[in-house]
Amino acid sequence: MDLAELHLPRSVAYVGLARSIVASAARLAGLGGDRLEDLKIAVSESATHAVTAAQRDAEPLVLAFGPHEGAFEVHVLSPEPARRDPAVEALREWPDEGGLGLTLVEGLADAVLFPDSAHHQMVLRFDLPARTDVPEQARRSSGAPR
Amino acid sequence: MELTLNHRKEGDRTVLEVGGEVDVYTAPKLREKLVELVGEGHYHIVVDMTKVEFLDSTGLGVLVGGLKRVRSHDGNLALVCNQERILKIFRITGLTKVFPIHETLDEALQDA
């Protein structure tokens, strides 16, 4: 997997920059319109969780992102598990002032994966539309069908 | 994009115009403003979100907090929002059942 990696200071002041950079890369990869807006929110939510859950400010906020297997993927590492215990969640007062982030992420992304059992890494997947704007010469050299 | 906050009285309501991006960095300013307004006795608030460029769950949480504050004084907090991408966030989180959401400010002000 060949993803770009972004390291930013672990501060709430950098969450906006993180979503702007990731959204720019997603736009270049072919994501557009409402899906780009959905991605911005999902990235903001996962980056916010990673930043606010940090115990040590010295650790950077790390996001890896790029096209992979037909989707634009964003990997976010968090010091705290991103998924809550369902038993604890059931006891939560509703409506609460917090805790809506994961609900939003799961509602906006095409897939949300937790590759490690401790749920410290969150992978957001946004399906990319089929590209129709690849130049003819590039298609020939890559062997892609016309 | 900076967060902009402007409020004014419209009859017995207080209209809070919110513009720009509401995220974890800027949401505390919105929270402070709502706390300040309620502290000054503004219990019937209309939050006009037509100029909001970005909103995430931190902003939603602040609005829920504002609603709780005005309700503790028998007040109410309504929203004005006509952007589909913002409305979608309220729908996904189920908050369309919690907030009165209007398409225009006039509609919000006419609502009893």
Interface residues (C-beta under 8 A of the other chain):
Chain A: V12 A13 V15 G16 D34 E37 K40 I41 S44 E45 T48 V51 T52 P95 D96 E97 G98 G99 L100 G101 T103 L104 G107 L108
Chain B: M1 E21 D23 V24 Y25 F54 L55 D56 S57 T58 L60 G61 V62 V64 G65 K68 E84 R85 I89 I92 T93 G94 L95 V98
